[in-house]
Amino acid sequence: MFFFDTTPFIDEYWSPNETRTFDWRGLAPRPEQLQSQLDELAEGLSASTATWKIVIGHHTIRSIGHHGDSTELIQKLLPLLEKYDVDVYINGHDHNLQHIKREDCPIHFFTSGAGSKAYSGLNPYTDEQGVKFAHDGQGFLAVTMKAGFMSFTFFDVLGDIIYSYTLQK
């Protein structure tokens, strides 16, 4: 599993009109910071001999939730994940539960951001967006891993299973 800091990649956080306060002290100039993070991830992914490659970040890459797709991550991070055969990307940020697997991409995207705040709405979607499951309510994701399979189970706020999916190798 590789944990990746997605926040510096989001353009709106660097806007002079941004009202939230971010402490960017200690970071290299932004282009250097982003490239450094991508280079470190590429190095780790290329050296990995793991059966399963999982990357975890805060922001969505693909999403039908309130925040939607993150264009910056689609442009900068997604090509790296595809190049190094990442199986799964897990994120929060959107306050709902989602599983997306598009035909044009080998990666499964799981959003689990519904731990407390929820009901932000889901955007309309098409079949091409690869939505396997979406729940606009509170809940959480549990992952079980073995050598030959990985299982993803979404639970609702009461602890009842509302969706399960298994990947096999």
Salt bridges, closest charged atoms under 4 A:
ASP11 OD1 - ARG30 NH2 2.88
GLU12 OE2 - ARG20 NH2 2.81
GLU18 OE2 - ARG20 NE 2.57
ASP23 OD2 - ARG25 NH2 2.50
ASP69 OD2 - ARG62 NH1 3.03
ASP87 OD1 - LYS169 NZ 3.03
ASP94 OD1 - HIS67 ND1 2.66
ASP104 OD1 - ARG102 NE 3.07
